[in-house]
Amino acid sequence: MKLDYKKVAILSTVSSALLGVAQFAGATYITLPETAVADLTGYAGAIFTDIWTVVALVIGIPLAFYVIRKVIALVRMH
């Protein structure tokens, strides 16, 4: 992929201008508590525990049909 330096320069200028306008308008930076990352990632384990049954069914049902089809094909050969 070829990098177009004109587009990069334009985007850099526009983003700098927008940041300047936001600061001039009184926008403040968002500060997060120190435990924000732990709070957000702490739910990943709970979500995986809740969705495990659905994941097992989505993987297990097609796999079961595949295995059944292969076993039937083996029995037909004999």
C-alpha positions in Angstrom: 0.0 0.0 0.0 1.4 3.3 -1.1 1.2 6.1 1.5 -0.2 9.4 0.2 1.7 12.1 2.1 -0.6 14.8 0.9 -3.6 13.0 2.6 -1.6 12.4 5.7 -0.7 16.1 5.9 -4.3 17.2 5.4 -5.6 14.8 8.0 -2.9 15.9 10.4 -3.8 19.6 9.9 -7.5 19.0 10.2 -7.1 16.9 13.4 -4.9 19.6 14.9 -7.4 22.3 14.0 -10.3 20.3 15.5 -8.3 19.7 18.7 -7.6 23.4 19.0 -11.2 24.3 18.5 -12.3 21.8 21.1 -9.8 23.2 23.6 -10.9 26.7 22.8 -14.5 25.7 23.4 -13.7 24.6 26.9 -13.6 20.8 26.3 -11.8 19.0 29.1 -10.0 15.7 28.9 -11.8 12.6 30.2 -10.1 11.1 33.2 -10.8 7.5 34.2 -10.4 5.9 37.6 -7.3 3.8 38.2 -9.5 0.6 38.3 -11.2 1.3 35.0 -9.3 -1.3 33.0 -9.8 -4.0 35.7 -13.5 -3.1 35.9 -14.0 -3.4 32.1 -12.0 -6.6 31.7 -13.4 -8.3 34.8 -16.7 -9.0 33.0 -15.0 -11.0 30.2 -14.8 -14.2 32.4 -18.5 -13.9 33.3 -19.6 -13.4 29.7 -17.6 -16.4 28.6 -19.1 -18.5 31.4 -22.6 -17.4 30.3 -22.1 -18.0 26.6 -20.2 -21.3 26.8 -23.4 -23.4 26.3 -24.2 -21.5 23.1 -20.6 -21.9 21.8 -20.6 -25.6 22.5 -23.9 -26.1 20.7 -22.7 -24.0 17.7 -19.6 -26.1 17.4 -21.0 -29.4 18.6 -24.1 -29.9 16.4 -22.3 -29.6 13.0 -19.4 -31.7 14.3 -21.9 -34.4 15.4 -23.5 -34.5 12.0 -20.1 -34.7 10.3 -19.1 -37.6 12.5 -22.4 -39.4 12.0 -22.1 -39.0 8.2 -18.5 -40.4 8.3 -19.6 -43.4 10.5 -22.5 -44.2 8.1 -20.1 -44.0 5.1 -17.8 -46.5 6.9 -20.7 -48.9 7.5 -21.8 -48.8 3.9 -18.4 -49.9 2.7 -18.6 -53.2 4.5 
